[in-house]
Amino acid sequence: MSDQNQCETGPSQAAYVPSPILQYFKFDHLPEKLQPISRTFHATASWVDQNLPNGAEKTVALRKLLEGKDAAVRAALPSAPVAVTSEQKAA
């Protein structure tokens, strides 16, 4: 194959239909500070979807990427103050 980025077993471009999970990798709605984080996962998920054959392992890979993206975006958020309950104050 001439394209070094496509796996030999990947689908042909003519048969490609984007996976519905890709909608969750959009990043335009995020604040500018968080977009580069999500954009990286979007690019990887798009590559996986376009270049790997459909099947259970591809689905798992995309789902794990989504989990990773969500965690990475949350990690970049400012820490929320932790609420202290009245029982904790009394202790």
N, C-alpha and C positions, 0 to 999 in steps of 0.2 A: 504494500500500500504506500502511496506517495505521502500521505499525511501522517507525520510522525506522532501527532497528538491523538490519533484515533486508533483504538484497539482493533486488531484483526477481526474480532468477533462482534464488533459494534454494528448497530443498524446502519443501513444506507441512509443518506440524507433524504432521499425521496420518501422513505417510509417513516420518518421521524414525526412523532406526535408528542409534544411536551407532556410530561407527567403533571397531574394536577397538584402535587405537593410543591411544585416550583412557585406557586402563588405565595407561599409562606416565606420565601426568600427575598421578597421585594424589600427595598430599603428606602425608597423615596420619601416615605412618610416619617422617617426617623429624623431626629435632630442632626445637623451637619456633623457633630462630633462623633456620632454613632454610625454614620453611614459607611465609612471606610471598613469598619469591622464587619458589618453585615454584607457589604459588597464583596468581600473576599469569599465568604461562604456562598454567596449567590453565584459567583464565577465557578467555584468548585462544583456546586450542585448542578449547574448547567452543563459542565463538562461531563460529569458522571452520567447525567440523563441522556446526553447526546451520543456518548461513545461506548457505553456498556450495554450489553443485551438486557432486555426486559427479563425480570424474574425476581424471585424472593430476595436474593442477595443485593440486587440493585435497590430494591425497595428499602431494605434494612439500611443500606449505605446512605440513602437520601434521608431517611428518618433520623439516623444518628447525626448526620450533618446538621439537620434542623435543631436537634437538641443542643449540639455544640454551639451553633449560632446563637440560640436563645441564651445560653449560659454566658457566652462571651459578651453579648450586648449587656446583659444584667451586670456582669463583672465591671463593665465600664461606667455604670451608673453611679452617681454619688450615693454613699451609704445613707440609708434612711435612719433617722433616730429610732432607737429601740424604745418602745413604750415600757414603762416600769409600772407594774401592777401594785395595788395597795398592799398585797401580801409581801411583795418583794421589798417595798419601802419599810415595812414593819420588821423585817428580818434583820 
